Amino acid sequence: MDMRLLRYFVAVADAGSFSRAAQRLHIAQPPLSRAIQQLEAQVGTALLDRTSRPLRLTAVGRLLHDQALQMFARMEDVETMVKAAATSTRRRLVIGFVASTIYARLPELLREFRKMAPSVELVLIEATSLDQITALKDGRIDVGFGRIRFEDPAVRRIILRHEKLIVAFPMDHPLASGAGPVSLRELADEPQIIYPRAPRPSYADQVISLFRDHAIEPRIMHEARELQIAVGLVAAEEGIAIIPDSVRRARSHDVAYRELAEVATSPIIMSHRAGDRSPELALMAAIIKRRYESWGYEVPVALGEEL
């Protein structure tokens, strides 16, 4: 999407009128109206209820507004990070991560790292598992936390653990309040929301394979760009989603969760450059081992090898 159109849309949504938004943006109202119409054409539906005063967002408009604000905040974070890196002389550990690992106790590992190495600058970059492999080889990140297995001789991969998968339902869905686990057969005709849309292969392909391994062709309704959008679409009653168990912590007021009857997991994978023996990487591995032991997780043997 055009970033200019998104900024115009957020300005109109926040102002509650085209005229006030145009004043704040220092542009005329007609081109602002045309810009919003262009964005709605790209999305394929109305984003604003023009019959209300002040203007109100449609359901899709609210979803886009929330995601746009998050994206702008991330862009500001990246700008701050780059500026800080340009002037910093401290040792750094740059970590790539997929969004779902934030819910899978990654923040607790990072907090302990900061306590153990206060002189090391931690830099966090959200990136898909595929992008992490490229970033590791290019030297843009030092370690990655993802969910997809990729074979590359330049990258060492350690499966930290396998996380259980569950089902996210709209709160009023007939299956949302059932007792016990729900089977994939019961989900066969349900509209599925998968993520991410690109790049592929990705976690979306893990979910598709899960159904196909049980001779079920999933009915895919939406391919969302990221996890938060997928869960938001579930809340908007657009379908259901198969998600990692830890994600249930993020949203519970308008989404219901149930266990799967079938055994289904998604790996949490730590990747780093082959042959990297930096003290920062060794410390991260030691922290993971210690915390996994305290949480009752099985400690991967590979964490102690070559680090």
C-alpha positions as CSV (number, residue, x, y, z in Angstrom):
1,M,0.0,0.0,0.0
2,D,1.1,3.6,-0.6
3,M,2.4,5.0,2.6
4,R,1.1,8.5,1.7
5,L,-2.4,7.1,1.3
6,L,-2.2,5.4,4.7
7,R,-1.0,8.6,6.4
8,Y,-3.9,10.5,4.8
9,F,-6.4,7.8,6.0
10,V,-5.1,7.9,9.6
11,A,-5.3,11.7,9.5
12,V,-9.0,11.5,8.4
13,A,-9.8,8.8,10.9
14,D,-8.2,10.8,13.8
15,A,-9.8,14.1,12.8
16,G,-13.2,12.7,12.2
17,S,-13.7,14.8,9.1
18,F,-12.1,15.5,5.7
19,S,-12.0,19.2,6.3
20,R,-10.1,19.1,9.6
21,A,-7.8,16.4,8.3
22,A,-7.0,18.5,5.2
23,Q,-6.2,21.5,7.4
24,R,-3.8,19.4,9.5
25,L,-2.2,18.0,6.4
26,H,-2.0,21.4,4.7
27,I,-3.7,20.2,1.6
28,A,-7.0,20.9,-0.2
29,Q,-10.0,18.7,0.7
30,P,-10.7,17.3,-2.9
31,P,-7.3,15.6,-3.4
32,L,-7.6,14.2,0.1
33,S,-11.0,12.7,-0.7
34,R,-9.7,11.2,-3.9
35,A,-6.7,9.7,-2.0
36,I,-9.1,7.9,0.4
37,Q,-11.2,6.7,-2.5
38,Q,-8.0,5.3,-4.1
39,L,-7.1,3.5,-0.9
40,E,-10.6,2.0,-0.6
41,A,-10.3,0.8,-4.2
42,Q,-7.0,-0.9,-3.3
43,V,-8.6,-2.6,-0.2
44,G,-11.8,-3.4,-2.0
45,T,-14.2,-2.0,0.5
46,A,-15.3,1.1,2.3
47,L,-13.1,2.3,5.2
48,L,-15.3,5.2,6.3
49,D,-19.0,5.6,7.1
50,R,-19.5,8.9,5.3
51,T,-23.2,9.1,6.6
52,S,-22.1,9.7,10.2
53,R,-20.9,12.9,11.8
54,P,-18.2,12.8,12.8
55,L,-17.0,10.2,10.3
56,R,-16.8,6.7,11.7
57,L,-14.6,3.8,10.6
58,T,-16.1,0.6,9.2
59,A,-15.0,-2.7,10.7
60,V,-12.3,-3.0,8.0
61,G,-11.4,0.6,8.5
62,R,-10.8,0.0,12.2
63,L,-8.6,-3.0,11.4
64,L,-6.5,-1.0,8.9
65,H,-6.3,2.0,11.2
66,D,-4.9,-0.2,14.0
67,Q,-2.4,-1.9,11.7
68,A,-1.3,1.4,10.2
69,L,-0.6,2.9,13.6
70,Q,1.5,-0.2,14.5
71,M,3.4,0.1,11.2
72,F,4.2,3.8,11.7
73,A,5.4,3.0,15.2
74,R,7.7,0.3,13.9
75,M,9.0,2.6,11.2
76,E,9.9,5.2,13.9
77,D,11.6,2.4,15.9
78,V,13.7,1.5,12.9
79,E,14.7,5.1,12.3
80,T,15.7,5.5,16.0
81,M,17.6,2.2,15.9
82,V,19.5,3.1,12.8
83,K,20.4,6.6,14.1
84,A,21.6,5.0,17.4
85,A,23.7,2.4,15.6
86,A,25.4,5.1,13.6
87,T,26.7,6.8,16.7
88,S,27.1,3.9,19.1
89,T,30.5,2.4,20.0
90,R,29.1,-0.3,22.2
91,R,29.2,-4.0,21.3
92,R,25.9,-5.0,19.7
93,L,23.8,-8.2,19.3
94,V,21.2,-7.8,16.5
95,I,18.3,-10.2,16.8
96,G,15.8,-11.1,14.1
97,F,12.4,-12.5,15.2
98,V,9.1,-13.5,13.8
99,A,6.1,-11.9,15.6
100,S,4.8,-15.1,17.2
101,T,8.0,-15.7,19.2
102,I,7.3,-12.5,21.1
103,Y,4.5,-14.5,22.8
104,A,6.7,-17.6,23.2
105,R,8.8,-16.1,26.1
106,L,11.4,-14.3,23.9
107,P,11.0,-11.1,25.9
108,E,12.0,-12.9,29.1
109,L,15.2,-14.2,27.5
110,L,16.0,-10.6,26.3
111,R,15.4,-9.1,29.7
112,E,17.8,-11.6,31.3
113,F,20.4,-10.9,28.6
114,R,20.2,-7.2,29.3
115,K,20.8,-7.9,33.0
116,M,23.7,-10.2,32.3
117,A,25.3,-7.9,29.7
118,P,24.3,-4.3,30.3
119,S,27.2,-3.0,28.2
120,V,25.9,-4.9,25.1
121,E,23.4,-3.1,22.9
122,L,20.5,-5.3,21.9
123,V,18.8,-4.4,18.6
124,L,15.6,-6.2,17.6
125,I,14.3,-6.5,14.0
126,E,11.1,-8.2,13.1
127,A,11.7,-10.4,10.1
128,T,10.3,-13.6,8.5
129,S,12.2,-16.8,8.9
130,L,13.3,-16.6,5.3
131,D,14.5,-13.0,5.6
132,Q,16.4,-13.9,8.7
133,I,18.6,-16.4,6.7
134,T,19.5,-13.7,4.2
135,A,20.1,-11.2,7.0
136,L,22.4,-13.6,8.8
137,K,24.5,-14.3,5.7
138,D,24.7,-10.5,5.0
139,G,25.7,-9.7,8.5
140,R,22.6,-7.6,9.2
141,I,21.6,-9.7,12.2
142,D,23.6,-12.0,14.5
143,V,20.9,-14.4,15.6
144,G,17.4,-15.2,14.5
145,F,14.3,-16.7,16.1
146,G,11.9,-18.2,13.6
147,R,9.6,-21.1,12.9
148,I,10.5,-22.4,9.4
149,R,13.3,-24.9,8.6
150,F,15.7,-23.8,5.9
151,E,18.8,-25.6,4.8
152,D,21.9,-23.4,4.2
153,P,25.5,-24.4,4.9
154,A,26.3,-20.9,6.0
155,V,23.6,-21.0,8.8
156,R,23.4,-23.2,11.9
157,R,19.9,-24.1,13.0
158,I,18.9,-25.2,16.5
159,I,15.3,-26.3,17.2
160,L,14.7,-25.0,20.7
161,R,11.3,-26.6,21.2
162,H,8.1,-27.6,19.5
163,E,5.1,-25.4,20.5
164,K,1.6,-26.8,20.5
165,L,-0.9,-25.4,18.0
166,I,-4.5,-24.4,18.9
167,V,-7.5,-23.0,17.2
168,A,-8.7,-19.4,17.4
169,F,-12.5,-18.8,17.0
170,P,-14.7,-15.7,16.9
171,M,-16.2,-15.4,20.3
172,D,-19.8,-16.3,19.1
173,H,-18.8,-19.2,16.8
174,P,-20.7,-22.4,17.4
175,L,-17.5,-24.3,18.1
176,A,-16.0,-21.7,20.4
177,S,-17.5,-22.9,23.6
178,G,-17.4,-26.7,23.0
179,A,-16.0,-29.0,25.7
180,G,-12.7,-30.7,25.0
181,P,-10.5,-30.5,21.9
182,V,-11.8,-29.9,18.4
183,S,-10.7,-32.1,15.5
184,L,-9.4,-31.0,12.1
185,R,-12.4,-32.9,10.6
186,E,-14.7,-30.5,12.4
187,L,-12.8,-27.6,11.0
188,A,-12.8,-28.9,7.4
189,D,-15.6,-26.6,6.1
190,E,-14.6,-23.6,8.2
191,P,-13.1,-20.5,6.5
192,Q,-9.4,-20.5,7.3
193,I,-7.3,-17.4,7.9
194,I,-3.6,-18.1,7.4
195,Y,-0.5,-16.0,7.7
196,P,1.9,-14.7,6.5
197,R,0.8,-14.1,2.9
198,A,4.4,-13.7,1.7
199,P,7.2,-14.7,1.5
200,R,6.7,-18.4,1.1
201,P,7.3,-21.1,2.3
202,S,6.2,-19.9,5.8
203,Y,4.1,-20.8,8.8
204,A,1.1,-20.7,6.5
205,D,2.4,-23.7,4.7
206,Q,2.8,-25.6,8.0
207,V,-0.9,-25.1,8.6
208,I,-1.9,-26.1,5.1
209,S,0.3,-29.2,5.4
210,L,-1.3,-30.1,8.7
211,F,-4.8,-30.3,7.1
212,R,-3.5,-32.1,4.0
213,D,-1.6,-34.7,6.2
214,H,-5.1,-35.7,7.3
215,A,-6.5,-35.7,3.8
216,I,-8.4,-32.4,4.3
217,E,-8.2,-29.6,1.8
218,P,-8.5,-26.4,3.9
219,R,-10.9,-23.7,2.8
220,I,-8.7,-20.7,2.8
221,M,-10.6,-17.4,3.1
222,H,-7.9,-14.9,3.9
223,E,-4.1,-14.8,3.7
224,A,-3.1,-12.2,6.2
225,R,0.2,-10.3,6.1
226,E,1.0,-11.0,9.7
227,L,-0.1,-12.7,12.9
228,Q,-1.8,-9.7,14.5
229,I,-4.0,-9.1,11.4
230,A,-5.0,-12.8,11.3
231,V,-6.2,-12.7,14.9
232,G,-7.9,-9.4,14.2
233,L,-9.8,-11.0,11.3
234,V,-10.8,-13.9,13.6
235,A,-12.3,-11.4,16.0
236,A,-14.1,-9.7,13.1
237,E,-15.7,-13.1,12.4
238,E,-14.0,-13.6,9.0
239,G,-12.9,-17.1,9.8
240,I,-10.8,-19.2,12.2
241,A,-7.0,-19.6,12.5
242,I,-4.6,-22.2,13.6
243,I,-2.1,-20.4,15.9
244,P,0.7,-21.3,18.3
245,D,-0.5,-21.8,21.9
246,S,1.4,-18.9,23.3
247,V,-0.5,-16.4,21.2
248,R,-3.6,-16.9,23.3
249,R,-2.1,-14.5,25.8
250,A,-2.3,-11.6,23.4
251,R,-6.0,-11.4,22.9
252,S,-8.8,-13.0,24.9
253,H,-11.7,-10.5,25.1
254,D,-13.1,-11.2,21.6
255,V,-11.4,-14.4,20.5
256,A,-12.0,-17.9,21.9
257,Y,-9.4,-20.7,21.9
258,R,-9.7,-24.5,21.9
259,E,-7.2,-27.3,21.8
260,L,-6.7,-29.5,18.8
261,A,-7.5,-33.2,19.0
262,E,-4.6,-34.1,16.7
263,V,-1.0,-33.7,17.7
264,A,0.1,-30.5,16.0
265,T,3.2,-28.4,16.7
266,S,5.3,-25.6,15.3
267,P,9.0,-25.4,16.0
268,I,10.8,-22.4,17.5
269,I,14.1,-22.3,15.8
270,M,17.3,-20.3,16.7
271,S,19.6,-19.6,13.8
272,H,23.1,-18.1,13.6
273,R,26.0,-17.9,11.3
274,A,28.0,-21.2,11.1
275,G,31.2,-20.8,13.1
276,D,30.1,-17.8,15.1
277,R,31.7,-18.0,18.5
278,S,31.0,-14.5,19.7
279,P,30.7,-14.1,23.5
280,E,27.2,-12.5,23.0
281,L,25.9,-15.5,21.1
282,A,27.4,-17.9,23.8
283,L,25.7,-15.8,26.5
284,M,22.4,-16.0,24.7
285,A,22.7,-19.8,24.4
286,A,23.6,-20.1,28.1
287,I,20.6,-18.0,29.1
288,I,18.2,-20.1,27.0
289,K,19.6,-23.3,28.6
290,R,19.2,-21.9,32.1
291,R,15.7,-20.5,31.5
292,Y,14.5,-23.6,29.7
293,E,15.5,-25.7,32.7
294,S,13.6,-23.4,35.1
295,W,10.5,-23.5,32.9
296,G,10.6,-27.3,32.7
297,Y,11.4,-27.4,28.9
298,E,13.7,-29.9,27.4
299,V,17.1,-28.3,26.8
300,P,18.3,-28.8,23.2
301,V,21.7,-30.6,23.3
302,A,22.8,-28.6,20.3
303,L,22.8,-25.4,22.5
304,G,26.0,-26.5,24.1
305,E,27.8,-27.5,20.9
306,E,30.4,-25.1,19.4
307,L,29.2,-22.2,21.5
